[in-house]
């Protein structure tokens, strides 16, 4: 029997302006040096003022607070306090949403970074309708699919390796210069199953001549076992950049219609690659089901009502409301961003960003503990992938190698010993560059985890459980202080948001 394949070699981005210092941090170190030298030029009496100021600046540049540099932490805290003072951390929709001056309708009203999104409708090329998530600011168009997969935990080593390799090949196929696909997101939710869909199906399939004792026993079983279960929902979001597909969009008619046509073409093209990776597309979501995924994230209490209605809509001759949610009603009625918590409708959420992936080699099932069912909380995890073209990948890796090499020479000149972490990072960088030169793809990746509860007293317990499971997976996670609304929009809503542009210098 073959041994399981292990994986590793994740590399953190080096975004510092000089070494590991940010642009403001480098400026503060320079200012601290000037203050330290001033007593030698204007007199020793100035040392009582200049030296304390230099120490404060150095503390701000090199100090760390919860994984952030002190200057970044202060900047984040100031922005948050300004947002609270101006009440921009509060969001109200529904009756408070502005109406269109032309149609009189209330448009889809989402909070924070999702406010600019629009859910368009397009043909999927197979006679159905496709919901297209349009970001007019970024010029992007996305589609969301509900997918299923057989998993990795209960299959043999050969199948595990083949499925992981097929997924890697799928991502590698978009690491080209001319690929219009700029982001791929995998979103999974683990939530307590209310049993509504199962109860609705059972009610439709009980015959009129069924024995009363059997019906009673089945009803008791549904009431006891149904709500005790847990369910998982998995979504795949594909985002196309209009700037990368300008000619194709123009050839398809231009504008939003042409962009949607190009997106549908890309979705059909990736079907076989997804099947090879054992990922089955159950459906590309229409607008109402895209809106439902957003609505149930913001208001978990609607999950049972929507599940019951959607199950009833499967019956022949159904004349009620169509499955899903009207896109105009996708957002929350109200939301509030606190320093470390995000409150939305009747729920409270905390989001975490994965800051460090496992340092040691791990197996393909490394993330399995994060999606363990919990009866007191909903969990959501979004993995964001950004394929990088060969030219940009070569530049990025060369820049990283140059930074690490210059830092190594500086340490040698100053007599500092090189740590094992620094040696390991340089070795990984060399292996990545060699793999790129041999035809492998380079992908930026991040992950955001969100835990949601409907009882505030259970929030910290749910957070502690999530952090313990993350540690069991070898992940280092950080609570997204001061940016919980953005973290929720990335981790709990499957719209492919997040993964900001890489910061270079300032």
MOFENJO-V96894 format. One record per helix or strand. SS is the DSSP state (a for helix, b for strand). FROM is the first residue (numbers start at 1). TO is the last residue. If there is no record, write none. Layout:
ss->(SS SS)
from->(FROM FROM)
to->(TO TO)
This chain:
ss->(b b b a a b b a b a b b a b b b a b a a b a a a b a a a b b b b a b a a b a b a)
from->(7 18 21 23 44 64 68 70 90 94 99 106 112 117 129 140 157 181 196 212 230 242 255 271 279 287 302 327 334 342 347 362 368 378 390 420 442 456 476 484)
to->(7 18 21 42 62 65 69 85 92 96 99 106 114 123 135 149 172 192 205 226 241 251 269 276 284 298 312 329 337 344 356 362 371 388 414 437 453 472 479 491)
